[in-house]
Amino acid sequence: MHLLRHPRNAALLGLIFIVISILFLVIPTMGGWHVDYAGATMLFALGIAMAIMAYVLAVGSPRD
């Protein structure tokens, strides 16, 4: 049985990291602290990569 019932649901996996990266930018900005743009960019890129990887694995796995 598939972990993800439909391949398009794989985007939700990447969406988690994208939301975390947005929070990683917004919270320090609102608090007046130092913003780590490199970390937020890497989390955003990780979210995109995770969504693509999960989609490829879901589409390529057998439907048993």
N, C-alpha and C positions, 0 to 999 in steps of 0.2 A: 504494500500500500504506500502511496506517495505521502511524503511529509507535507507537500503542498498539493492541494487537490487540482489546482489549475496553475499553469506557468505564470500567468499575469499576477498572481498573488505573490510572486517572488519579489516584486517591487516593494512590497511592505517590509521586507527584510532590509533593503537599502534605505527605506524611508526612516527607519529608526535612527540610523547613523546621521542622516541629513538633519533630522530634528535636533539631535544632540549637538551637531555642529552649529546650528542656528542659536541654540541656547548658550553654547560656548562663546558666541559673539555678543549676544544680547545682555546676559547677566553682568559681565564685567563692564560693559558700556553704561548700563543703568546704575551700577554701583560706583562708577568713577574710577575703576581699577584699570590696570594694564590689560590690554586686549592682545591675545596671542593669535594673530592672523594666520600664521603658518599652521598652527595646530587646527584651527577651524577649517582651513582649506584642505588639510590632509584628511580630516574626518569627513568632509563633504565628498572628496574623491573616493574615500573608502566606502561610503554609502553607495555611490554609483557603481563601483567595482563589485560590491556584494550583491547588488540587485542584478547585474548582468551575469555574475557567476551562478547565482541561484536559479535564474531563468534558464541558462544553458544546461545546468544539471537536471532541472525539472523536465525540460523538453527532451533531453537525450536519454532519460532513464526508461526502462521498460514499464509497460502499464499492467503489471501483474497484480 
